[in-house]
Amino acid sequence: MHVASARSSLNTAIQTPLGEEVYRGLTGHPKSLCPWLFYDEKGSALFEQITALPEYYVTRTERAILADYADEIISTAADRRLTLVELGAGTATKTGLLLEAALRHQQRVTYHPIDVSESALNEAKLRIETRLPGVTVKPRVADYTEGLGAIDAAGQRRLVLFIGSSIGNFEPTDAVQLLRGLRQQLHAGDRLLLGVDRIKERKLLLAAYDDKAGVTAAFNLNVLERLNRELGANFNLRLFRHCARWSEEHSRIEMHLESLVSQQIFIPALELEVKLNRGETIHTENSYKFTPEGLSSLLERSGFKPSRQWTDERNWFSVFLATAW
Ligand code: AVJ
């Protein structure tokens, strides 16, 4: 291969979001990779499996809260007719509960799911419009940090859903930035519904991120498989071990991939050599857990006034309704 063409293929790989992130993460100290890298086709399927695991209480607990309180949530939010917007909607399986409640409250609802995955959005539109006549779905392929202001709510009250504990993936300062950015695109009086996981017994948290069946381990290791496939890397998955840790100091679950030996990895598309010591880890995810006070303060610092909170009988998960002011 000519030097010139090697350069240009290198540049194209580094300039993709994937290449940029992998380069940044694996040349950093300590080594890390961003959680969004998990969600290729296989990773998304593994995440769906995680949500059904006995140890992973997160999804089913939030769903139970929405099932119990959807009508109350909607009537608290709806001082005017509502338009629903969802950030990182995915296939929007829990949203149906809120849409049904909204339909009991008003005859027609417009729902704007925003997600980076076009296929997930198409699936959601088809499923929801078939099952819930009265709901008009207007999907939007976008990163949820942008383009919310462009959504025409036709004078209705916007209810923005940011559920599924997605906020937990952000560093506290980034979470504030994200919510402030969101606030700027809303009008005073618009609503935010935030689903967050709560601090609980360490044993329960660790089990949720290190299940017996090994699905979370496979989910974590899949990121290396993705780098092998998409960047030509030569990670040997058997030389890494999934590990989940609870950091009391940061109130977060950390997921890491620990190198079992001293080894060198080559990533041709980035012309990058990565050296790992035995026991060194690649930090792949933070999942922050909250107290109601911590979350209220986060909302207040971001321009939202918390109005109500709903939780399950074990206080494992909370759904917060807040108002932009
Ligand atoms: C999708 C970010 C809510 O943090 O619980 C599940 C992702 N990682 N198991 C979470 C995840 C490992 C999940 N979120």
Residues whose N, C-alpha, C, O or C-beta is under 5 A from the ligand:
A	BS01	AVJ	I50 G164 S165 S166 N169 A208 S287
